[in-house]
Amino acid sequence: MATTHTSKTSVYLITIVASLGGLLFGYDTAVISGAVGALENFFITSLENSPSFAEDTIFQFKITISLCVLAIGLLFADFILKFFQKNKAYTIIAAILIFGGAVFYFQFLTLPNILTENLRNSILGFMVSSALVGCIIGASLGDNVANSIGRRNGLIIAALLFLISALGSSYPEVMNIFPGNDLTAFIIYRIIGGIGVGLASMLAPMYIAEMAPANIRGQLVSFNQFAIVTGMLVVYFVNYFIVSGQTELWINETGWRYMFLSEAIPALLFLLFLFFVPKTPRYQTMKGNEEDAMKVLTKLNGPETATRILSDIKASFSRTKSHWLSFGWGVVIIGILLSIFQQFVGINVVLYYAPEIFRGMGMETDASMLQTIIVGAINMLFTVLAIMTVDNFGRKKLMMIGSAVMAVAMIGLGFALYTETEGLPALLLMLLYIAAFAMSWGPVTWVLLSEIFPNKIRGVMAVAVAIQWLANLIVSWTFPMMNNNSALVEHFNHGFSYWIYGVMALLSLLFIWKFVPETKGRTLEDMEELWMKKK
């Protein structure tokens, strides 16, 4: 039975509500871009002016990092237990704990609590990227949350976290309920928002996929990716209008607060709208509420189709899952490296630090924010083009072309900064890089990750997603350490880090060419057969 006009309208409205989770995903991760300079001035400068305050803050910073490392370590220990037998897993975990713990203790914890240049840049980098710690936690817990309290209720939790983060990040001194100073409170509230992002990144597309009729499912799920880049573009506009015509003093004292506070508006709307959408039929069936599941399915698909879908849902629960290494290490490593390369080519450095990069090219604050809007618009436009062409053009070809263009753009941008050829050439190279990423590694990585893992080991995707957020954290955290390092600036004039990302783009090209199979036109059963042959 064809989907009726009324049911189509319902599913589109439900998709729009769920996609607000994607929009907040983009909004929360990009809102920091306009505030980097002000945060540095507001928080870091005060450390330079008071050695005793700096010493106390560094001590708190070490505790915060230690707790973050512990949380991430526990999550990845759980992944290791799913890959190996218990005895072997415990041996690996113990070896990592001993070796990693020793490095962490001697290379970080034992450092004197003195504000050196590297430590200053490290604190700034972690302030900017701290939300990503929450993203790792949220994404890792997403599956458990979905199965325990449901997809919709999980999104309600994410919306609450977005709202709390928006209020706490904007006024950390007022909302400081933690045993630390305002800088520590700011970092904690950003991590809270990151947990919301991690949950939304897992639950929003899952919710849409389980609510959408099969004939329009791909179109509706891809709308979530569009919502993410839309959220980024919206916040670039918001940041621009907040700082437009304002003095640097006002921006450094008040403007950055309004940037974070603005997220409360979409977060509150998301929270309210979620109470008007149903729980997914799959979750209802899982919990034994078949009658409620049938009502939702009938409304969205019609009675005849609803009966068949409910039967398929019940049958799917009887399918057995296999051990994560059932198809060998090859598919696991390829999935993990796809996630790592997507971040190591440097995309989030551009998205998070764009206004600072443009200021480094000699632009005023208003102009740098305006250029960031152009970056966001290019990102959205070429993401839409990728979504429209990926099924026709092929995944592998798009990824290889994207890698080649990104390598040229990043290496060229490095030389433009090195030779102080700034202005229009540097801007054009950055826009070329954004367009290449948005047409390839941005959306296509997610397509590949959803296609290369056979159904029996679909849980491995959670590992790949968690590692993607970890790689994002590493890149975003280390950028200020490289870009603001006086020795590197003296020798390379801010070009060094972009050359690193350019080399990573070249390596990603070789990786796709040699190891990643083309998935276009292949069923999941075809992929199972392929990996069994390569095992």
C-alpha positions in Angstrom: 0.0 0.0 0.0 1.4 3.4 -1.0 2.2 5.9 1.7 -0.7 8.4 1.9 -0.3 12.2 1.8 -1.3 12.5 5.5 1.2 9.8 6.6 4.0 11.4 4.4 3.3 14.8 6.1 3.5 13.1 9.5 6.8 11.4 8.8 8.3 14.6 7.3 7.3 16.6 10.4 8.8 13.8 12.6 12.0 13.9 10.6 12.3 17.7 11.0 11.9 17.4 14.7 14.5 14.6 15.0 16.8 16.5 12.6 16.9 19.4 15.1 19.2 17.0 16.9 21.5 17.1 13.9 21.2 20.9 13.7 22.2 21.2 17.4 25.1 18.8 16.7 26.4 21.2 14.1 25.5 24.3 16.2 27.2 23.1 19.3 30.4 22.0 17.6 30.7 25.2 15.5 29.6 27.8 18.1 33.1 27.8 19.6 34.6 29.1 16.3 33.5 32.7 16.9 34.6 32.7 20.6 38.2 31.4 20.5 39.9 34.8 20.6 37.6 36.1 23.3 38.0 32.9 25.4 41.7 33.2 25.1 41.6 36.8 26.2 39.0 36.2 29.0 40.5 33.0 30.5 44.1 32.6 29.4 45.3 36.2 29.8 44.2 36.2 33.5 46.5 33.2 34.0 49.5 35.2 32.6 48.7 38.0 35.0 48.7 36.0 38.2 51.2 33.1 38.7 49.4 31.9 41.8 46.1 31.7 40.0 47.9 30.0 37.0 49.3 27.4 39.4 45.9 26.6 40.9 44.3 26.4 37.4 47.0 24.1 36.1 46.5 21.8 39.0 42.7 21.7 38.2 43.5 21.2 34.5 45.6 18.1 35.3 42.8 16.7 37.4 40.2 17.4 34.6 42.4 15.8 32.0 43.0 12.8 34.2 39.3 12.3 34.7 38.7 12.6 30.9 41.5 10.1 30.2 40.0 7.7 32.8 36.4 8.0 31.3 37.7 7.5 27.7 39.9 4.6 28.9 37.0 2.8 30.5 34.9 3.1 27.3 37.7 1.8 25.1 38.5 -1.0 27.6 34.9 -2.1 27.1 35.5 -2.2 23.3 38.7 -4.3 23.8 36.6 -6.8 25.9 34.3 -7.2 22.9 37.2 -7.9 20.5 39.2 -10.4 22.5 38.6 -13.3 24.9 38.6 -12.1 28.6 42.2 -13.3 29.5 43.7 -11.7 26.4 41.6 -8.6 26.7 42.6 -8.1 30.4 46.3 -8.5 29.4 46.0 -5.9 26.7 44.2 -3.5 29.0 46.8 -4.0 31.7 49.7 -3.4 29.3 48.0 -0.2 28.0 47.3 0.9 31.6 50.9 0.4 32.7 52.7 1.9 29.7 50.1 4.6 29.0 49.9 5.5 32.7 53.7 5.8 33.0 53.8 8.1 30.0 50.9 10.2 31.2 52.4 10.5 34.7 56.0 11.4 33.7 55.2 13.5 30.6 52.2 15.4 32.0 51.3 15.0 35.7 54.8 15.6 37.0 55.3 18.8 34.9 55.7 21.8 37.2 52.6 24.0 37.6 54.1 26.8 35.7 52.5 28.5 32.7 54.9 27.7 29.9 54.1 28.5 26.3 53.2 24.9 25.4 51.0 24.5 28.5 49.3 27.8 27.7 48.5 26.6 24.2 47.5 23.2 25.5 44.9 24.7 27.9 43.5 26.9 25.1 43.3 23.9 22.8 41.5 21.8 25.3 39.1 24.6 26.1 38.2 24.7 22.4 38.0 20.9 21.9 36.7 19.8 25.4 33.2 19.2 24.0 34.7 16.4 22.0 35.5 14.4 25.2 31.7 14.5 25.8 31.1 13.5 22.2 33.2 10.3 22.7 31.3 9.5 25.9 27.8 10.3 24.4 28.5 8.3 21.2 29.8 5.3 23.1 26.7 5.3 25.4 24.3 6.0 22.6 23.4 2.3 21.8 22.8 1.5 25.5 20.7 4.6 26.0 18.6 3.8 22.8 17.9 0.3 24.1 17.2 1.2 27.7 15.1 4.3 27.6 14.4 4.6 23.9 15.5 6.7 20.9 13.0 9.6 21.6 13.7 9.7 25.3 17.4 9.6 24.6 17.0 12.6 22.4 15.1 14.4 25.2 18.2 13.8 27.4 20.4 15.2 24.7 18.2 18.3 24.4 18.4 18.9 28.2 22.2 18.5 28.0 22.3 21.1 25.1 20.3 23.5 27.2 22.4 23.1 30.4 25.6 23.5 28.4 24.3 26.6 26.6 23.5 28.3 30.0 26.6 27.0 31.8 29.1 27.8 29.0 27.8 31.4 28.7 27.9 32.2 32.4 30.3 29.7 34.0 30.9 32.0 37.1 27.1 32.2 37.8 26.5 28.4 37.1 29.6 27.2 38.8 28.4 24.3 41.0 31.7 22.4 40.7 34.8 22.3 43.1 36.9 24.4 40.7 37.3 27.8 39.2 35.4 29.4 36.3 37.7 28.0 33.6 37.2 24.4 35.0 33.4 25.1 35.1 33.4 26.3 31.4 35.2 23.1 30.3 32.8 20.9 32.3 29.8 22.6 30.7 31.3 22.2 27.2 31.8 18.4 28.0 28.1 18.2 29.0 27.1 19.7 25.7 29.5 17.3 24.0 27.6 14.3 25.6 24.5 15.7 24.0 26.2 15.9 20.6 27.4 12.3 20.9 23.9 11.1 21.8 22.3 13.1 19.0 24.9 11.8 16.5 23.8 8.3 17.3 20.1 8.6 18.1 18.8 11.2 15.6 19.6 9.2 12.4 18.5 6.0 14.2 15.2 7.5 15.2 14.6 8.8 11.6 15.6 5.4 10.1 13.2 3.5 12.3 10.3 5.9 11.7 10.6 6.4 7.9 8.9 4.2 5.3 11.5 2.2 3.4 10.9 4.0 0.0 12.0 7.4 1.4 14.3 6.2 4.2 17.6 7.1 2.5 16.3 10.6 1.6 15.1 11.3 5.2 18.2 9.9 7.0 20.5 12.0 4.7 18.4 15.1 5.8 20.1 14.7 9.2 23.6 15.3 7.6 22.1 18.3 5.9 20.8 19.5 9.3 24.3 19.3 10.8 25.9 21.5 8.2 22.9 23.8 8.4 23.5 24.2 12.1 27.1 25.2 11.5 26.0 27.8 8.9 23.3 29.2 11.2 25.7 29.6 14.1 28.3 31.4 11.8 25.5 33.9 11.0 24.6 34.2 14.7 28.2 34.9 15.7 28.6 37.4 12.9 25.5 39.4 14.0 26.6 39.3 17.6 30.0 40.8 17.0 29.0 43.1 14.0 29.9 46.7 14.9 31.0 45.9 18.4 34.3 46.7 20.1 36.9 44.1 20.9 36.5 44.9 24.6 32.7 44.2 24.5 33.3 40.9 22.5 35.9 39.8 25.0 33.8 40.5 28.0 30.2 39.9 26.8 29.9 38.9 23.1 31.2 35.4 23.5 28.6 34.7 26.2 25.8 35.5 23.8 27.3 33.1 21.3 26.9 30.2 23.7 23.7 31.4 25.1 22.1 31.5 21.7 22.1 27.7 21.6 19.5 27.7 24.3 16.8 28.7 21.7 17.1 25.7 19.4 17.8 23.4 22.4 14.5 24.5 24.1 12.5 24.2 20.8 14.0 20.7 20.3 13.1 19.7 23.9 9.5 20.9 23.6 8.9 19.4 20.1 10.2 16.0 21.2 7.2 15.6 23.6 4.9 15.6 20.6 6.6 12.8 18.5 6.0 9.1 19.2 8.5 6.5 20.3 9.8 4.3 17.5 7.9 1.1 16.6 11.1 -0.9 16.9 11.6 0.3 20.5 8.0 -0.3 21.4 8.1 -3.8 20.1 11.4 -4.5 21.9 9.6 -3.5 25.2 6.5 -5.6 24.4 4.2 -2.7 23.4 3.1 -4.2 20.1 -0.2 -2.4 20.2 1.5 1.0 20.4 4.0 0.0 17.8 1.1 -1.0 15.4 -0.6 2.4 15.9 2.5 4.3 14.9 3.2 2.0 11.9 -0.4 2.2 10.7 -0.3 6.0 10.8 2.9 6.2 8.9 2.5 3.3 6.4 -1.1 2.2 6.3 -2.6 -0.9 7.9 -1.5 -3.6 5.4 2.1 -2.5 5.2 2.1 -1.9 9.0 1.3 -5.6 9.7 4.2 -6.7 7.4 6.7 -4.3 8.9 5.7 -5.3 12.5 6.3 -8.9 11.5 9.8 -8.0 10.0 10.7 -6.1 13.2 9.8 -9.1 15.4 11.8 -11.4 13.1 14.8 -9.1 13.3 15.1 -9.6 17.1 15.7 -13.3 16.5 18.8 -12.8 14.3 22.0 -13.6 16.0 25.0 -11.3 16.2 28.5 -12.5 15.6 31.8 -11.9 17.3 33.3 -8.6 16.2 36.3 -10.4 14.6 34.1 -12.9 12.6 35.2 -11.3 9.4 38.8 -10.7 10.4 40.8 -7.6 11.3 40.7 -6.1 7.8 37.2 -4.6 7.9 37.7 -3.4 11.4 41.0 -1.6 10.7 39.6 -0.1 7.5 36.6 1.3 9.4 38.8 2.7 12.1 41.2 4.3 9.6 38.3 5.9 7.6 37.3 7.6 10.9 40.9 8.7 11.7 41.7 10.1 8.3 38.4 12.0 8.1 39.7 14.0 11.1 43.5 14.0 10.4 43.0 15.9 7.2 42.3 18.9 9.4 38.6 19.7 8.7 37.6 20.7 12.2 40.6 22.9 12.6 39.1 25.0 9.8 35.6 24.8 11.2 36.6 25.5 14.8 39.3 28.1 14.3 38.2 29.7 11.0 37.8 33.3 12.5 41.2 33.0 14.2 42.8 31.8 11.0 41.3 34.7 9.1 42.5 37.1 11.8 45.9 35.7 11.4 45.7 36.7 7.7 45.3 40.3 8.9 41.5 40.6 8.7 39.4 42.6 11.2 36.9 40.7 13.5 33.8 41.5 11.4 35.5 40.5 8.1 36.8 37.3 9.6 33.3 36.3 10.8 31.9 37.1 7.4 34.5 34.9 5.7 33.5 32.1 8.1 29.9 32.4 6.9 31.3 31.8 3.3 33.1 28.7 4.7 29.8 27.4 6.2 27.9 28.1 3.0 30.4 26.3 0.8 30.4 23.4 3.3 26.5 23.2 3.1 26.3 23.6 -0.7 28.9 20.9 -1.5 27.5 18.5 1.2 24.1 18.7 -0.6 25.9 18.0 -3.9 27.6 14.9 -2.4 24.3 13.6 -1.1 22.8 14.0 -4.6 25.7 12.4 -6.5 27.2 9.7 -4.2 24.9 6.9 -5.5 25.7 7.7 -9.1 29.4 8.7 -9.0 30.6 6.0 -6.6 32.2 6.3 -3.1 35.8 5.4 -3.9 36.2 7.8 -6.8 34.7 10.7 -4.8 37.0 10.0 -1.8 40.1 9.8 -4.0 39.4 13.0 -5.8 38.5 14.7 -2.6 41.8 13.6 -1.0 43.9 14.9 -4.0 42.2 18.3 -4.0 42.5 18.6 -0.2 46.2 17.8 -0.3 46.8 20.5 -3.0 44.7 23.1 -1.1 46.3 22.4 2.3 49.9 22.3 1.1 49.2 25.4 -1.0 47.6 27.2 2.0 50.7 26.3 4.1 53.0 27.9 1.4 50.7 31.0 1.2 51.1 31.5 5.0 54.8 30.7 4.9 55.5 33.2 2.2 53.0 35.7 3.7 50.9 35.6 0.5 47.7 36.2 2.4 44.3 37.6 1.4 42.4 36.3 -1.6 44.8 33.4 -2.5 44.7 32.0 1.0 40.9 32.4 1.2 40.4 30.6 -2.2 42.6 27.7 -1.1 40.6 27.3 2.1 37.3 27.4 0.2 38.7 24.8 -2.3 39.6 22.6 0.7 36.2 22.9 2.3 34.4 22.1 -1.0 36.6 19.1 -1.6 36.0 17.8 2.0 32.2 18.4 1.8 32.0 16.6 -1.5 33.9 13.5 -0.3 35.2 12.7 3.2 32.5 14.6 5.0 29.3 12.7 4.1 30.8 9.8 2.1 32.8 8.5 5.1 29.4 8.0 6.9 28.0 6.2 3.8 31.1 3.8 3.7 30.9 3.1 7.5 27.2 2.2 7.2 28.0 -0.1 4.2 31.3 -1.9 4.9 30.3 -3.5 8.2 28.1 -6.6 7.7 24.9 -6.7 9.8 26.3 -9.4 12.1 29.1 -7.1 13.3 27.2 -3.8 13.0 28.3 -3.0 16.6 31.9 -2.3 15.4 30.6 1.0 14.0 30.3 2.3 17.5 34.1 1.8 17.9 34.7 3.6 14.6 32.5 6.6 15.6 34.1 6.8 19.1 37.6 6.8 17.5 36.4 9.5 15.0 35.6 11.8 17.9 38.9 10.9 19.6 40.8 11.8 16.4 38.8 15.1 16.2 39.8 15.8 19.8 43.5 15.2 19.1 43.6 17.4 16.0 41.6 20.2 17.5 43.6 20.1 20.8 47.0 20.1 19.1 46.4 22.8 16.5 47.1 25.8 18.9 50.2 23.9 20.1 51.6 23.9 16.6 50.1 27.1 15.2 51.1 29.3 18.2 54.5 27.7 18.9 57.0 30.5 18.7 59.8 28.3 17.2 57.5 26.9 14.5 56.1 30.4 13.8 59.6 31.8 13.5 60.6 29.1 10.9 57.3 28.5 9.1 55.1 31.5 9.8 51.9 29.4 10.7 52.3 27.2 7.6 53.6 24.1 9.4 50.3 22.6 10.6 48.7 22.9 7.2 51.5 21.0 5.6 50.9 18.2 8.2 47.2 18.1 7.2 48.2 18.1 3.5 50.4 15.1 4.0 47.6 13.3 5.8 45.3 14.0 2.8 47.9 12.4 0.5 48.1 9.3 2.9 44.3 9.2 2.9 44.4 9.0 -1.0 46.8 6.1 -0.9 44.7 4.3 1.8 41.4 4.6 -0.2 43.2 3.5 -3.4 44.9 0.4 -2.0 42.5 -0.9 0.7 39.0 0.4 0.6 36.5 -1.5 -1.7 33.9 0.2 -3.8 30.5 -0.4 -2.1 28.3 1.3 -4.7 25.7 -1.2 -6.0 26.7 -3.9 -3.5 24.3 -5.4 -1.0 25.3 -6.0 2.6 25.3 -9.7 1.7 27.9 -9.0 -1.0 30.1 -7.2 1.5 29.8 -10.2 3.9 31.1 -12.4 1.1 33.9 -10.0 0.2 35.2 -9.8 3.8 35.0 -13.6 4.2 37.2 -14.1 1.2 39.8 -11.6 2.5 39.7 -13.0 6.0 
